[in-house]
Amino acid sequence: MDYKDQTSMQKTQLRISVDEDLAKDVQEKLEMLGLDQSDFFIGLLTNIANNKKLPFSKLTNEEEEKAILAAN
């Protein structure tokens, strides 16, 4: 199923819990792009459903730690 036309689909609500600082930071970045968090997550979920894969590669914990250190 292609999820490009979502106007006639039933909706469900998803809830997630994230660090408050992370949520605020992401909200600011998304606003700079003209998006809100709902638009972003709908786009992310649509991309995963349509392409049947994550739009990024999953890092191991060690790779993630190295990436964080390199970014600082």
Summary of the structure (lengths in Angstrom):
residues: 72
radius of gyration: 15.2
end to end distance: 41.5
largest distance: 45.3
contacts: 114
relative contact order: 0.11
helix: 54%
strand: 0%
